[in-house]
Amino acid sequence: MKPPKPAAAQTATLAEIAREAGVSAPTVSKVLNGRADVAPATRTRVEELLRAYGYRRRRAEASRSPLIDLVFHELESAWALEVIRGVENVARDAGLSVVLSESAGRLTPGRTWADQVAARRPHGVVLVLSDLDESQRALLTSRSVPFVVMDPAGDPGPDVPSIGATNWQGGLAATRHLVELGHTRIGAISGPSRMMGSRARMDGYRAALETAGLPVDPSLVLAGDFHHDAGYRLGLQLLRRPDRPTAVFAGNDLQALGLYEAARELGLRIPEDLSVVGFDDLPVARWVGPPLTTVRQPLTEMAEAAARLVLELGRAEDERATTRVELATSLVVRSSTAAPAPAGS
């Protein structure tokens, strides 16, 4: 198939796309509406032409269901509950319902997901730690379904609206707090390296050490996955060292809780023998013993901002400038951090 001339991209109508695809205009409409009663080869041909011409439904043509789609890469933790609460708050005020999807740990939803969204015709899509491939973006754009990425795993690109948090600043604040208490051997358990937020937190950790004139020991930085089991397993690895760290920045609250378990198993007291800082400030951070010092990531507020933005994009008739919003993180000092014990004690 030859690509259309650039000028045609501004003038193509459904009838013209149907004529070039060799199908009827109602068939093109069925593809646009995500109907299942279209042959796969025909659907592929029409989709290619829609993308090639940059076809986009006018907002007024795009009747919507009273829904917001909320897509997670996984739904296993209390972290997700805070996000759901935020999107629900905005949806409820707007008279909408929320449809939850999970991509089973993949950072991009499955191949059929975009077709299902097109068939539902929601007011918009909020993707959490996820992104869309080029064909999925084109499909939603052609249906005038706006989407926003919250806490993007990677760089979402200059044309994708996104809501994030100041992860670098949070990692810096967590580590600087430990340095100011007098710790010089500070370990860290990161999240997955493929996640932009995880890398930013570790960059903040390194910056705090370098600013304080302390060496960054790569052997004290272990890669986790933001789950409790990783905090426990890697915590044992750090704390069994003869030259173990006196403090650990655990990357997130769940890994900090796993680190608590590892310390208890080895007979180490928090904070007398080991200081621990988390990240997120989940409700459980206040309930554990001792209460966890952590970096508050405003998850509910981030989710509310993402939902409001996607609804604003849905109401806009004209193309908007790209929107990237970062909400501030803040250190919450509780009882899991203290000055290191004197040498020989």
Summary of the structure (lengths in Angstrom):
residues: 345
radius of gyration: 24.1
end to end distance: 76.5
largest distance: 84.0
contacts: 1189
relative contact order: 0.13
helix: 44%
strand: 15%
